[in-house]
Structures are given as C-alpha cells and as structure tokens.
Amino acid sequence: MTGDHRLLKYCALFYALGLALHTADHFRRGLDAVTAQVLWIGNVSTVIGITVAVLVIVGYRNAPMLAAVTGIPVALGVAAVHLLPRWSTALSDTFIGAHNTGVTGSSWAVVLVEIAGALAMGIVGSTIVRAERHALVTA
C-alpha cells in the first residue's frame, strides 16, 4: 500500500467519524427539525458515504475513483445545506442564526468534521487517480 492509499484510508475514517457524529446530532435534534427533502437527500448521501468509506478502508481497487467522484460533491452538499444562510425552503437546514432548532456548538463541530473528511477524501482520491493515470501514460 502506498502512502497516498494509506492517507486515503485515514481520510475515509475521519469522514466516517464525522458522518456518524453528524447523523447522531440529527437524531438528537429530532428528525422533524429538518424538511423531508433534507432528510431524504441526507439519507442518500449517508448511504453513498458509508459505502465509499468502507470500500476505501477495505482497499477496493476502484476506491480512489469512487472517493474522488463522491467526496467533493458530498462536502459541498453538506456545506450548502448547513453552512449557507437559508437559500431554499426545501434544502436548507442552516446553522446560521439557528436558535430554536437544537443547533449547538457540537452540531457545528461534527458537521465541519464531516465536510473536512469528505473534502479530504475527495482530494486525496483525485490525487491517486491522477498519479495512476500518469503512471499508465508514462509506462
């Protein structure tokens, strides 16, 4: 296993930790604190995230590509839902100015861990894919 593949596994573990804690925070806040659309898109994102993280951790051969394709969009999606001011009645669960929705400092911390982990996983996965493609071209 190369150093980059090892780093990708650490990123996947960090992302999985953030994802698990963010999910737990949603249960703590109550599932009725979000719209049905946020709940469902979050469920889809969680299934994809768990699947990719597991594939990275077990060393699946195409895991870097899957991490590259999913990590950055997941990070951007979670950030759009939680870190932007309310921009949609259906797809916003903004933490900005959220006083009556159960958002706490730990809510902010775990969502930032999830975003950072997904972003790191996507960037490292992209780096590995580029390096492997370069190696094929120069071989």
Stockholm file with secondary structure:
# STOCKHOLM 1.0

chainA/1-139         MTGDHRLLKYCALFYALGLALHTADHFRRGLDAVTAQVLWIGNVSTVIGITVAVLVIVGYRNAPMLAAVTGIPVALGVAAVHLLPRWSTALSDTFIGAHNTGVTGSSWAVVLVEIAGALAMGIVGSTIVRAERHALVTA
#=GR chainA/1-139 SS CCHHHHHHHHHHHHHHHHHHHHHHHHHHHCGGGSCHHHHHHHHHHHHHHHHHHHHHHHTCTTHHHHHHHHHHHHHHHHHHHHTSCCCCTTTCCCCTTCCSSCCCHHHHHHHHHHHHHHHHHHHHHHHHHHHHHHHHHHC
#=GC SS_cons         CCHHHHHHHHHHHHHHHHHHHHHHHHHHHCGGGSCHHHHHHHHHHHHHHHHHHHHHHHTCTTHHHHHHHHHHHHHHHHHHHHTSCCCCTTTCCCCTTCCSSCCCHHHHHHHHHHHHHHHHHHHHHHHHHHHHHHHHHHC
//
